[in-house]
Amino acid sequence: MNSFKVAVVGSGPAGMYAIQHLLEQTRFDVEIDLLERLPTPWGLVRAGVAPDHPEKKLIADRLFQFFLKRSNVRFFGNVEIGSDISHDELTACYDAVIYAVGASDDKPMAIPGEQLPGSWSARQFVAWYNGHPDARHLQFDFSSPRAVIVGTGNVALDVARMLTLPVGQLARTDIAEHALQALQASRVKEVILLGRRGCQQAAFHNPELEELLYLDGVDIQIEADDLSAPERTGADWDTRRKLATLIRLQARRVATPVKRIVFKFHHSPVSVSGDTQVTGVQVRKSDGSGSLGTIQCGLLLRAIGYRGRALAGLPFDVQTGVVSNIAGRVMDSSGPRTGVYVTGWIKRGPRGVIGSNKQCAAETVGCLLEDARAGKLSRPNADALLQGLARRRQVVSFRGWQHIDRAERQAGSAQRRPRIKQTDIGELLASAGSPKP
Ligand SMILES: Cc1cc2nc3c(=O)[nH]c(=O)nc-3n(C[C@H](O)[C@H](O)[C@H](O)COP(=O)(O)OP(=O)(O)OC[C@H]3O[C@@H](n4cnc5c(N)ncnc54)[C@H](O)[C@@H]3O)c2cc1C
């Protein structure tokens, strides 16, 4: 067998790096269909990376889009596996299927009151400000002066920045229009980040923490028992850098502070208070010492981690929230499921930056190529399936995505913004135009 057809499900970094590895190998002729549930590609590069980090999104223009221009790669946007096409239909039509569907759920805090209006996951908030069509209707309440974020990872820092960045700066980004308007009217003045453990264990990375040094008009306060001079700790190099940055943040003076970010380490949420709406969060020291305290707030965002969602027809590890796999080969209890693979966050959990998915995809594609060399892949035909699908619904081709991209950039240039995102599926499909792939 010298050629095969692969379906890659999900067009985030993991799916795109999988395509790169497939294109770079020379042993087989390969045809690739990329299936994406949204009309737009790039996963969290478009819908996760913060609007004030445009440089992190350049990878889509500088690398990923070139894979979709290759004659042996086809993009099918607006196609969801699990509803528009089943897993069984897919495997019946392709030699191999690689799932790169990311992590679409979030970890719960599992405390009373968590479901009250005003309590959200950071995932929902991020999707909302980035214009993800699923989140465009969410209504966040910014009328109270204080917001609490549970967690101190990079996502928590993104969210804290979005709540405190001067509106003039936000208005130069590709933030969703509805979010820009809502944040312009925000009355949030203080954002408290709750860290269960100490500052030496915080999950944020130093470059993301350092950005807070340059936040205009935002005072930063650090409440931590373990904030000591880096050289006096036996901590590793990364931790010492973060400690040094925290000390600089604490020493930094803002002439006329307009907003404030407070890091409150060693504190855990115990319950969320409020009858019909969040009015506060009860916290206590994580070691159980001291008494309960209540932080009044009108907005609570939990940034304690994304979580993979089970896909019908695939074995799922409920404990870890990933599709069961070994090195990217999907594993049933009886052994590997031939021709079915995973990569990215649905394979290894929601960890790592965009670039981490390259190595991850290399391992998965390596397994696929090994199976192909061993003659383990079957030889079906995908075209009937996709032609049938195109008759049932509008499928967005790469050209369709280019139409959307152009329309968004044109709308943005009038306001000196990188783009104004279209967030409504109907609007996106109308911009995409022709349904033919
Ligand atoms: C808030 C946030 C900010 C981040 N910021 C940065 C940053 O600044 N820099 C950095 O390097 N990394 C950043 N990351 C990490 C980076 O985004 C991830 O490492 C990366 O996106 C994971 O890639 P993935 O392809 O596994 O998942 P995703 O990027 O989530 O892609 C999954 C894709 O699959 C599609 N999909 C899902 N289900 C289906 C289905 N059933 N059928 C078809 N398609 C489906 C989704 O629509 C999506 O397009 C950030 C992450 C988050 C959450």
The ligand as an SDF file (V2000), in Angstrom:
LIG
                    3D

 53 58  0  0  0  0  0  0  0  0999 V2000
   -7.5550   30.5040   27.0610 C   0  0  0  0  0  0  0  0  0  0  0  0
   -6.3430   29.8950   26.4190 C   0  0  0  0  0  0  0  0  0  0  0  0
   -5.3250   30.7270   25.9930 C   0  0  0  0  0  0  0  0  0  0  0  0
   -4.1930   30.1720   25.4120 C   0  0  0  0  0  0  0  0  0  0  0  0
   -3.1960   31.0160   25.0130 N   0  0  0  0  0  0  0  0  0  0  0  0
   -2.0880   30.4880   24.4720 C   0  0  0  0  0  0  0  0  0  0  0  0
   -1.0430   31.3620   24.0490 C   0  0  0  0  0  0  0  0  0  0  0  0
   -1.1410   32.5870   24.1870 O   0  0  0  0  0  0  0  0  0  0  0  0
    0.0680   30.7900   23.4780 N   0  0  0  0  0  0  0  0  0  0  0  0
    0.1850   29.4350   23.3290 C   0  0  0  0  0  0  0  0  0  0  0  0
    1.2060   28.9630   22.8030 O   0  0  0  0  0  0  0  0  0  0  0  0
   -0.7900   28.5870   23.7290 N   0  0  0  0  0  0  0  0  0  0  0  0
   -1.9180   29.0870   24.2840 C   0  0  0  0  0  0  0  0  0  0  0  0
   -2.9190   28.2460   24.6940 N   0  0  0  0  0  0  0  0  0  0  0  0
   -2.7540   26.7840   24.5090 C   0  0  0  0  0  0  0  0  0  0  0  0
   -3.1360   26.3210   23.0800 C   0  0  0  0  0  0  0  0  0  0  0  0
   -4.2630   27.0350   22.6580 O   0  0  0  0  0  0  0  0  0  0  0  0
   -3.3840   24.8040   23.0760 C   0  0  0  0  0  0  0  0  0  0  0  0
   -2.1520   24.1490   23.3530 O   0  0  0  0  0  0  0  0  0  0  0  0
   -3.8970   24.2840   21.7400 C   0  0  0  0  0  0  0  0  0  0  0  0
   -4.9190   25.0720   21.1900 O   0  0  0  0  0  0  0  0  0  0  0  0
   -4.4450   22.8510   21.8700 C   0  0  0  0  0  0  0  0  0  0  0  0
   -4.6620   22.3790   20.5710 O   0  0  0  0  0  0  0  0  0  0  0  0
   -5.7810   21.3050   20.1490 P   0  0  0  0  0  0  0  0  0  0  0  0
   -5.6950   21.2570   18.6690 O   0  0  0  0  0  0  0  0  0  0  0  0
   -5.5860   20.0560   20.9160 O   0  0  0  0  0  0  0  0  0  0  0  0
   -7.1870   21.9100   20.6130 O   0  0  0  0  0  0  0  0  0  0  0  0
   -8.0280   23.1510   20.0560 P   0  0  0  0  0  0  0  0  0  0  0  0
   -7.1550   24.2990   19.7590 O   0  0  0  0  0  0  0  0  0  0  0  0
   -9.1180   23.3450   21.0320 O   0  0  0  0  0  0  0  0  0  0  0  0
   -8.6610   22.6480   18.6770 O   0  0  0  0  0  0  0  0  0  0  0  0
   -9.6950   21.6930   18.6300 C   0  0  0  0  0  0  0  0  0  0  0  0
  -10.5260   21.9120   17.3720 C   0  0  0  0  0  0  0  0  0  0  0  0
  -11.4260   20.8040   17.2080 O   0  0  0  0  0  0  0  0  0  0  0  0
  -12.7090   21.2830   16.8180 C   0  0  0  0  0  0  0  0  0  0  0  0
  -13.6940   20.2610   17.2230 N   0  0  0  0  0  0  0  0  0  0  0  0
  -14.0610   19.9280   18.4680 C   0  0  0  0  0  0  0  0  0  0  0  0
  -14.9620   18.9320   18.4600 N   0  0  0  0  0  0  0  0  0  0  0  0
  -15.1810   18.6290   17.1390 C   0  0  0  0  0  0  0  0  0  0  0  0
  -16.0080   17.6770   16.4820 C   0  0  0  0  0  0  0  0  0  0  0  0
  -16.8000   16.8170   17.1650 N   0  0  0  0  0  0  0  0  0  0  0  0
  -16.0160   17.6430   15.1200 N   0  0  0  0  0  0  0  0  0  0  0  0
  -15.2240   18.4900   14.3980 C   0  0  0  0  0  0  0  0  0  0  0  0
  -14.4040   19.4040   14.9970 N   0  0  0  0  0  0  0  0  0  0  0  0
  -14.3700   19.4640   16.3460 C   0  0  0  0  0  0  0  0  0  0  0  0
  -12.8410   22.5820   17.5930 C   0  0  0  0  0  0  0  0  0  0  0  0
  -13.8370   23.4340   17.0470 O   0  0  0  0  0  0  0  0  0  0  0  0
  -11.4220   23.1490   17.4510 C   0  0  0  0  0  0  0  0  0  0  0  0
  -11.3070   23.9070   16.2590 O   0  0  0  0  0  0  0  0  0  0  0  0
   -4.0730   28.7610   25.2650 C   0  0  0  0  0  0  0  0  0  0  0  0
   -5.1030   27.9410   25.6910 C   0  0  0  0  0  0  0  0  0  0  0  0
   -6.2360   28.5010   26.2640 C   0  0  0  0  0  0  0  0  0  0  0  0
   -7.3440   27.5960   26.7300 C   0  0  0  0  0  0  0  0  0  0  0  0
  1  2  1  0
  2  3  1  0
  2 52  2  0
  3  4  2  0
  4  5  1  0
  4 50  1  0
  5  6  2  0
  6  7  1  0
  6 13  1  0
  7  8  2  0
  7  9  1  0
  9 10  1  0
 10 11  2  0
 10 12  1  0
 12 13  2  0
 13 14  1  0
 14 15  1  0
 14 50  1  0
 15 16  1  0
 16 17  1  0
 16 18  1  0
 18 19  1  0
 18 20  1  0
 20 21  1  0
 20 22  1  0
 22 23  1  0
 23 24  1  0
 24 25  2  0
 24 26  1  0
 24 27  1  0
 27 28  1  0
 28 29  2  0
 28 30  1  0
 28 31  1  0
 31 32  1  0
 32 33  1  0
 33 34  1  0
 33 48  1  0
 34 35  1  0
 35 36  1  0
 35 46  1  0
 36 37  1  0
 36 45  1  0
 37 38  2  0
 38 39  1  0
 39 40  1  0
 39 45  2  0
 40 41  1  0
 40 42  2  0
 42 43  1  0
 43 44  2  0
 44 45  1  0
 46 47  1  0
 46 48  1  0
 48 49  1  0
 50 51  2  0
 51 52  1  0
 52 53  1  0
M  END
$$$$
